[in-house]
Amino acid sequence: MGRDRFSSFFFFSDLILWTGRCLVLFNTWQQSMME
């Protein structure tokens, strides 16, 4: 059970990482479209 919780934590942190990456990409794309 502890191992499963550990893997789920890694999955969650990975999800946050990708979400942040997508947000940065979206922000830069929006700024380039505004110029």
N, C-alpha and C positions, 0 to 999 in steps of 0.2 A: 504493500500500500504506500509506504514511504517513497519507494522508487517511482510509483505511478505519479505521485504528487510532484516529485522532482521533475519528471518529464513534462508534466502539464505546465509547470512553472516556466520551463524552458520554452515551451510552445507559446505561452502567453507573452513572454518577453520578446520572442521572435516576432509575434504578431504586432506588438507595439512598435518594434523597430521598423517593420515594413510599412506600418501606417504612417509613421513619421517621415519615412523616405518618400512615400507617395504624396504626402502633404507638401513637402519641400518641392517636389517635381511640379505639382499642380500650381504652387505659388509662383515659381519661376516662369512657368508657361503662361500664367495669367498676366504677369508683368510684361512679358515679351509681346503679348497680344495687345496690351494697352498702349505700348509705345508707338 
